[in-house]
Amino acid sequence: MISKKDKKENMTKEPDKDFLEFLIKALVDHPDQVKVDRRVDEMGVLLTLTVNPEDMGQIIGKAGSTARAIRNLVRIVGLKNHARVNLKIEEPEGGRAPRREFSEEKKVDLEDLNL
């Protein structure tokens, strides 16, 4: 029989971090490269997630739907433990390519087509 004292000793003091690590490692192709940092300040808990750049698509999901779902789940775990938890997903170096602006030249070219 496990006593209450033993149960408390086995429980982690960072259930939000443990949950996030478990969830992300189940989703990615490189679970050994998943890193979660946890910081607590007056605003609450900030979990910072770093994964292999090849796994970013799996974490973000289509139109950010997976990332939004992960954030919701982490917040729920935080509420259960009376903490405000936010998730920051670190972008890999050389991450997102800069957005190309639709240039005036291309607008003129499209107008010339008269479709």
C-alpha positions in Angstrom: 0.0 0.0 0.0 1.4 3.4 -0.9 1.1 6.0 1.8 0.0 9.6 1.2 3.5 10.7 2.1 5.1 8.5 -0.6 2.5 9.7 -3.1 3.5 13.4 -2.4 7.2 12.6 -2.7 6.6 10.9 -6.1 4.6 13.8 -7.5 6.5 16.5 -9.3 6.3 20.1 -8.4 6.1 21.0 -12.1 3.1 19.0 -13.5 2.7 21.6 -16.3 6.2 21.1 -17.6 6.0 17.3 -17.3 2.7 17.2 -19.1 4.1 19.4 -22.0 7.2 17.3 -22.4 5.1 14.1 -22.5 2.7 15.6 -25.0 5.3 17.0 -27.3 7.6 13.9 -27.2 4.6 11.9 -28.4 4.1 14.2 -31.4 7.6 14.8 -32.8 10.0 12.7 -34.8 13.0 13.7 -32.6 11.8 13.4 -29.0 15.4 13.5 -27.6 15.7 17.1 -28.8 12.6 18.4 -27.0 13.5 21.0 -24.4 11.1 22.7 -22.0 12.2 25.6 -19.8 10.0 26.8 -17.0 10.0 30.3 -15.5 7.8 31.7 -12.7 7.2 35.4 -12.2 4.5 37.7 -11.0 2.5 37.1 -14.3 2.4 33.3 -13.8 4.3 30.4 -15.4 6.0 30.7 -18.8 6.9 27.4 -20.5 9.3 27.8 -23.4 9.4 25.0 -25.9 12.3 24.2 -28.2 12.2 21.4 -30.7 14.1 20.2 -33.7 13.4 22.5 -36.7 12.1 19.6 -38.7 9.4 19.0 -36.1 8.1 22.6 -36.1 5.4 21.8 -38.6 4.0 19.0 -36.4 3.9 21.3 -33.4 2.4 24.3 -35.2 -0.1 22.3 -37.3 -2.3 23.5 -40.1 -3.0 27.3 -39.6 -1.7 26.9 -36.0 -4.4 24.6 -34.9 -2.1 22.1 -33.1 -0.2 24.9 -31.3 -3.5 26.4 -30.2 -4.7 23.1 -28.8 -1.4 22.5 -27.0 -1.7 26.0 -25.4 -5.2 25.2 -24.3 -4.3 21.9 -22.7 -1.3 23.5 -20.9 -3.6 26.3 -19.5 -6.0 23.7 -18.2 -3.3 21.8 -16.4 -2.2 25.2 -14.9 -5.8 26.0 -13.8 -6.0 22.6 -12.1 -2.8 23.6 -10.1 -3.9 27.2 -9.5 -1.4 28.8 -11.8 -1.6 30.9 -15.0 0.5 29.0 -17.6 1.5 30.4 -21.0 3.4 28.6 -23.7 6.1 30.2 -25.9 7.3 28.1 -28.9 10.8 29.0 -29.8 11.4 29.6 -33.5 14.5 27.8 -34.8 17.4 29.9 -36.1 16.8 30.9 -39.7 13.2 30.0 -39.1 10.5 31.8 -41.0 11.4 33.4 -44.3 10.6 37.1 -44.5 7.2 37.8 -46.1 7.4 39.1 -49.7 5.4 42.2 -50.3 3.2 42.3 -53.4 5.2 44.8 -55.5 3.7 47.5 -57.6 5.4 45.9 -60.7 3.5 42.7 -60.2 0.2 44.6 -59.8 0.8 46.3 -63.1 1.7 43.0 -64.8 -1.6 41.5 -63.5 -3.6 44.4 -64.7 -2.1 44.0 -68.2 -3.5 40.5 -68.5 -7.1 41.8 -68.5 -8.6 38.5 -67.3 
